[in-house]
Amino acid sequence: MGSGKTTTSKLLNEKLPDTARIALPDIKRLVPSFRENPETLRIIREVMLAMIDKYLVNGVNVIVEQITKSEGANLLKETAEKYGGSFYGYRLTANKELRWNRVKERTRQMMEAELLPQNKIDELLGYFEPNDLFYAHNPIEISETIATDQLAPEQVADLIISKLSV
Protein backbone atom coordinates (compact mmCIF):
# COMPACT_ATOMS: atom_id res chain seq x y z
CA MET A 1 0.00 0.00 0.00
CA GLY A 2 1.28 3.43 -0.92
CA SER A 3 4.21 2.38 -3.09
CA GLY A 4 2.58 3.57 -6.33
CA LYS A 5 1.33 0.32 -7.85
CA THR A 6 -2.07 1.60 -8.98
CA THR A 7 -0.85 4.97 -10.23
CA THR A 8 2.03 3.36 -12.10
CA SER A 9 -0.06 0.59 -13.64
CA LYS A 10 -2.62 3.15 -14.86
CA LEU A 11 0.14 5.29 -16.39
CA LEU A 12 1.66 2.24 -18.09
CA ASN A 13 -1.76 1.33 -19.43
CA GLU A 14 -2.10 4.82 -20.95
CA LYS A 15 1.41 4.85 -22.44
CA LEU A 16 1.60 1.32 -23.85
CA PRO A 17 -0.50 0.59 -26.95
CA ASP A 18 -2.58 -2.58 -27.15
CA THR A 19 -2.12 -3.30 -23.46
CA ALA A 20 -4.75 -4.40 -20.96
CA ARG A 21 -4.53 -3.57 -17.26
CA ILE A 22 -5.79 -6.17 -14.79
CA ALA A 23 -5.75 -5.10 -11.16
CA LEU A 24 -6.71 -7.22 -8.18
CA PRO A 25 -8.48 -4.31 -6.42
CA ASP A 26 -10.64 -3.72 -9.51
CA ILE A 27 -11.63 -7.38 -9.72
CA LYS A 28 -12.46 -7.36 -5.99
CA ARG A 29 -14.92 -4.52 -6.58
CA LEU A 30 -16.89 -6.58 -9.12
CA VAL A 31 -18.39 -8.45 -6.16
CA PRO A 32 -20.08 -5.82 -3.96
CA SER A 33 -20.24 -8.08 -0.90
CA PHE A 34 -16.56 -9.05 -1.17
CA ARG A 35 -14.90 -9.91 2.11
CA GLU A 36 -11.18 -10.49 2.05
CA ASN A 37 -10.40 -14.06 3.00
CA PRO A 38 -8.30 -16.85 1.45
CA GLU A 39 -11.21 -18.33 -0.53
CA THR A 40 -12.34 -15.10 -2.19
CA LEU A 41 -8.74 -14.11 -2.93
CA ARG A 42 -8.19 -17.53 -4.55
CA ILE A 43 -11.26 -17.01 -6.75
CA ILE A 44 -10.17 -13.50 -7.72
CA ARG A 45 -6.70 -14.72 -8.67
CA GLU A 46 -8.27 -17.48 -10.81
CA VAL A 47 -10.47 -14.90 -12.57
CA MET A 48 -7.43 -12.69 -13.15
CA LEU A 49 -5.45 -15.61 -14.57
CA ALA A 50 -8.31 -16.48 -16.94
CA MET A 51 -8.44 -12.84 -18.11
CA ILE A 52 -4.66 -12.74 -18.58
CA ASP A 53 -4.78 -16.01 -20.51
CA LYS A 54 -7.55 -14.73 -22.82
CA TYR A 55 -5.75 -11.45 -23.54
CA LEU A 56 -2.43 -13.17 -24.25
CA VAL A 57 -3.98 -15.79 -26.54
CA ASN A 58 -5.35 -12.86 -28.57
CA GLY A 59 -2.01 -11.04 -28.72
CA VAL A 60 -2.81 -8.33 -26.18
CA ASN A 61 -0.07 -7.29 -23.74
CA VAL A 62 -1.06 -7.32 -20.08
CA ILE A 63 -0.13 -5.23 -17.07
CA VAL A 64 -1.01 -7.05 -13.86
CA GLU A 65 -1.31 -5.05 -10.68
CA GLN A 66 -1.23 -7.31 -7.68
CA ILE A 67 0.79 -8.16 -4.64
CA THR A 68 2.05 -11.71 -4.94
CA LYS A 69 4.39 -14.31 -3.56
CA SER A 70 7.05 -16.05 -5.66
CA GLU A 71 4.60 -18.75 -6.74
CA GLY A 72 2.24 -16.13 -8.16
CA ALA A 73 5.02 -14.35 -10.02
CA ASN A 74 6.27 -17.64 -11.43
CA LEU A 75 2.75 -18.55 -12.58
CA LEU A 76 2.45 -15.20 -14.39
CA LYS A 77 5.85 -15.78 -16.01
CA GLU A 78 4.83 -19.29 -17.14
CA THR A 79 1.57 -17.93 -18.56
CA ALA A 80 3.40 -15.26 -20.57
CA GLU A 81 5.93 -17.77 -21.87
CA LYS A 82 3.14 -20.20 -22.86
CA TYR A 83 2.18 -17.63 -25.52
CA GLY A 84 5.75 -16.72 -26.49
CA GLY A 85 5.61 -13.55 -24.43
CA SER A 86 8.00 -11.99 -21.98
CA PHE A 87 7.50 -11.45 -18.27
CA TYR A 88 8.73 -8.32 -16.52
CA GLY A 89 8.11 -8.31 -12.80
CA TYR A 90 8.47 -5.16 -10.74
CA ARG A 91 7.94 -4.67 -7.04
CA LEU A 92 7.48 -1.04 -6.11
CA THR A 93 8.51 0.04 -2.65
CA ALA A 94 9.12 3.12 -0.54
CA ASN A 95 9.96 3.69 3.09
CA LYS A 96 7.17 2.80 5.49
CA GLU A 97 6.44 6.33 6.71
CA LEU A 98 6.15 7.71 3.18
CA ARG A 99 3.85 4.86 2.12
CA TRP A 100 1.67 5.36 5.22
CA ASN A 101 1.38 9.08 4.49
CA ARG A 102 0.47 8.37 0.85
CA VAL A 103 -2.25 5.90 1.92
CA LYS A 104 -3.76 8.36 4.38
CA GLU A 105 -3.68 11.24 1.89
CA ARG A 106 -5.19 9.16 -0.92
CA THR A 107 -7.98 8.00 1.41
CA ARG A 108 -8.60 11.52 2.71
CA GLN A 109 -8.97 12.76 -0.87
CA MET A 110 -11.30 9.90 -1.84
CA MET A 111 -13.46 10.62 1.21
CA GLU A 112 -13.31 14.35 0.43
CA ALA A 113 -12.54 14.92 4.09
CA GLU A 114 -10.45 17.62 5.71
CA LEU A 115 -9.20 15.11 8.28
CA LEU A 116 -9.48 11.34 8.40
CA PRO A 117 -11.63 10.06 11.26
CA GLN A 118 -9.79 7.85 13.75
CA ASN A 119 -11.92 4.81 12.91
CA LYS A 120 -10.81 5.10 9.24
CA ILE A 121 -7.16 5.42 10.29
CA ASP A 122 -7.55 2.29 12.43
CA GLU A 123 -9.16 0.44 9.51
CA LEU A 124 -6.34 1.45 7.17
CA LEU A 125 -3.74 0.34 9.70
CA GLY A 126 -5.40 -3.07 9.77
CA TYR A 127 -4.54 -3.43 6.08
CA PHE A 128 -1.28 -1.51 6.06
CA GLU A 129 0.66 -3.40 8.72
CA PRO A 130 0.14 -6.91 7.28
CA ASN A 131 0.89 -5.53 3.80
CA ASP A 132 4.17 -4.08 5.09
CA LEU A 133 5.22 -7.42 6.58
CA PHE A 134 4.20 -9.30 3.43
CA TYR A 135 7.03 -7.76 1.41
CA ALA A 136 9.62 -8.51 4.05
CA HIS A 137 8.55 -12.16 4.30
CA ASN A 138 8.01 -12.81 0.58
CA PRO A 139 10.96 -11.82 -1.58
CA ILE A 140 10.62 -12.50 -5.30
CA GLU A 141 13.72 -13.52 -7.22
CA ILE A 142 12.28 -12.88 -10.68
CA SER A 143 11.11 -9.33 -9.98
CA GLU A 144 13.09 -6.14 -9.92
CA THR A 145 12.49 -3.79 -7.00
CA ILE A 146 12.01 -0.11 -7.77
CA ALA A 147 12.19 2.36 -4.89
CA THR A 148 9.62 5.07 -5.47
CA ASP A 149 10.69 7.33 -2.58
CA GLN A 150 12.35 9.92 -4.81
CA LEU A 151 10.52 9.26 -8.08
CA ALA A 152 7.34 10.79 -9.44
CA PRO A 153 4.83 8.28 -10.85
CA GLU A 154 5.65 9.38 -14.43
CA GLN A 155 9.33 8.65 -13.76
CA VAL A 156 8.51 5.17 -12.45
CA ALA A 157 6.37 4.40 -15.50
CA ASP A 158 9.05 5.72 -17.88
CA LEU A 159 11.74 3.70 -16.09
CA ILE A 160 9.71 0.51 -16.53
CA ILE A 161 8.96 1.30 -20.18
CA SER A 162 12.68 1.82 -20.82
CA LYS A 163 13.32 -1.74 -19.61
CA LEU A 164 10.67 -3.39 -21.78
CA SER A 165 11.34 -4.89 -25.17
CA VAL A 166 7.92 -4.12 -26.63
C-alpha positions as CSV (number, residue, x, y, z in Angstrom):
1,M,0.0,0.0,0.0
2,G,1.3,3.4,-0.9
3,S,4.2,2.4,-3.1
4,G,2.6,3.6,-6.3
5,K,1.3,0.3,-7.9
6,T,-2.1,1.6,-9.0
7,T,-0.8,5.0,-10.2
8,T,2.0,3.4,-12.1
9,S,-0.1,0.6,-13.6
10,K,-2.6,3.2,-14.9
11,L,0.1,5.3,-16.4
12,L,1.7,2.2,-18.1
13,N,-1.8,1.3,-19.4
14,E,-2.1,4.8,-21.0
15,K,1.4,4.8,-22.4
16,L,1.6,1.3,-23.9
17,P,-0.5,0.6,-26.9
18,D,-2.6,-2.6,-27.2
19,T,-2.1,-3.3,-23.5
20,A,-4.8,-4.4,-21.0
21,R,-4.5,-3.6,-17.3
22,I,-5.8,-6.2,-14.8
23,A,-5.8,-5.1,-11.2
24,L,-6.7,-7.2,-8.2
25,P,-8.5,-4.3,-6.4
26,D,-10.6,-3.7,-9.5
27,I,-11.6,-7.4,-9.7
28,K,-12.5,-7.4,-6.0
29,R,-14.9,-4.5,-6.6
30,L,-16.9,-6.6,-9.1
31,V,-18.4,-8.4,-6.2
32,P,-20.1,-5.8,-4.0
33,S,-20.2,-8.1,-0.9
34,F,-16.6,-9.0,-1.2
35,R,-14.9,-9.9,2.1
36,E,-11.2,-10.5,2.0
37,N,-10.4,-14.1,3.0
38,P,-8.3,-16.8,1.5
39,E,-11.2,-18.3,-0.5
40,T,-12.3,-15.1,-2.2
41,L,-8.7,-14.1,-2.9
42,R,-8.2,-17.5,-4.5
43,I,-11.3,-17.0,-6.8
44,I,-10.2,-13.5,-7.7
45,R,-6.7,-14.7,-8.7
46,E,-8.3,-17.5,-10.8
47,V,-10.5,-14.9,-12.6
48,M,-7.4,-12.7,-13.2
49,L,-5.4,-15.6,-14.6
50,A,-8.3,-16.5,-16.9
51,M,-8.4,-12.8,-18.1
52,I,-4.7,-12.7,-18.6
53,D,-4.8,-16.0,-20.5
54,K,-7.5,-14.7,-22.8
55,Y,-5.8,-11.4,-23.5
56,L,-2.4,-13.2,-24.2
57,V,-4.0,-15.8,-26.5
58,N,-5.3,-12.9,-28.6
59,G,-2.0,-11.0,-28.7
60,V,-2.8,-8.3,-26.2
61,N,-0.1,-7.3,-23.7
62,V,-1.1,-7.3,-20.1
63,I,-0.1,-5.2,-17.1
64,V,-1.0,-7.1,-13.9
65,E,-1.3,-5.0,-10.7
66,Q,-1.2,-7.3,-7.7
67,I,0.8,-8.2,-4.6
68,T,2.0,-11.7,-4.9
69,K,4.4,-14.3,-3.6
70,S,7.1,-16.1,-5.7
71,E,4.6,-18.7,-6.7
72,G,2.2,-16.1,-8.2
73,A,5.0,-14.3,-10.0
74,N,6.3,-17.6,-11.4
75,L,2.8,-18.6,-12.6
76,L,2.5,-15.2,-14.4
77,K,5.8,-15.8,-16.0
78,E,4.8,-19.3,-17.1
79,T,1.6,-17.9,-18.6
80,A,3.4,-15.3,-20.6
81,E,5.9,-17.8,-21.9
82,K,3.1,-20.2,-22.9
83,Y,2.2,-17.6,-25.5
84,G,5.7,-16.7,-26.5
85,G,5.6,-13.6,-24.4
86,S,8.0,-12.0,-22.0
87,F,7.5,-11.5,-18.3
88,Y,8.7,-8.3,-16.5
89,G,8.1,-8.3,-12.8
90,Y,8.5,-5.2,-10.7
91,R,7.9,-4.7,-7.0
92,L,7.5,-1.0,-6.1
93,T,8.5,0.0,-2.7
94,A,9.1,3.1,-0.5
95,N,10.0,3.7,3.1
96,K,7.2,2.8,5.5
97,E,6.4,6.3,6.7
98,L,6.1,7.7,3.2
99,R,3.8,4.9,2.1
100,W,1.7,5.4,5.2
101,N,1.4,9.1,4.5
102,R,0.5,8.4,0.8
103,V,-2.2,5.9,1.9
104,K,-3.8,8.4,4.4
105,E,-3.7,11.2,1.9
106,R,-5.2,9.2,-0.9
107,T,-8.0,8.0,1.4
108,R,-8.6,11.5,2.7
109,Q,-9.0,12.8,-0.9
110,M,-11.3,9.9,-1.8
111,M,-13.5,10.6,1.2
112,E,-13.3,14.4,0.4
113,A,-12.5,14.9,4.1
114,E,-10.5,17.6,5.7
115,L,-9.2,15.1,8.3
116,L,-9.5,11.3,8.4
117,P,-11.6,10.1,11.3
118,Q,-9.8,7.8,13.7
119,N,-11.9,4.8,12.9
120,K,-10.8,5.1,9.2
121,I,-7.2,5.4,10.3
122,D,-7.6,2.3,12.4
123,E,-9.2,0.4,9.5
124,L,-6.3,1.5,7.2
125,L,-3.7,0.3,9.7
126,G,-5.4,-3.1,9.8
127,Y,-4.5,-3.4,6.1
128,F,-1.3,-1.5,6.1
129,E,0.7,-3.4,8.7
130,P,0.1,-6.9,7.3
131,N,0.9,-5.5,3.8
132,D,4.2,-4.1,5.1
133,L,5.2,-7.4,6.6
134,F,4.2,-9.3,3.4
135,Y,7.0,-7.8,1.4
136,A,9.6,-8.5,4.1
137,H,8.6,-12.2,4.3
138,N,8.0,-12.8,0.6
139,P,11.0,-11.8,-1.6
140,I,10.6,-12.5,-5.3
141,E,13.7,-13.5,-7.2
142,I,12.3,-12.9,-10.7
143,S,11.1,-9.3,-10.0
144,E,13.1,-6.1,-9.9
145,T,12.5,-3.8,-7.0
146,I,12.0,-0.1,-7.8
147,A,12.2,2.4,-4.9
148,T,9.6,5.1,-5.5
149,D,10.7,7.3,-2.6
150,Q,12.4,9.9,-4.8
151,L,10.5,9.3,-8.1
152,A,7.3,10.8,-9.4
153,P,4.8,8.3,-10.9
154,E,5.7,9.4,-14.4
155,Q,9.3,8.6,-13.8
156,V,8.5,5.2,-12.5
157,A,6.4,4.4,-15.5
158,D,9.0,5.7,-17.9
159,L,11.7,3.7,-16.1
160,I,9.7,0.5,-16.5
161,I,9.0,1.3,-20.2
162,S,12.7,1.8,-20.8
163,K,13.3,-1.7,-19.6
164,L,10.7,-3.4,-21.8
165,S,11.3,-4.9,-25.2
166,V,7.9,-4.1,-26.6
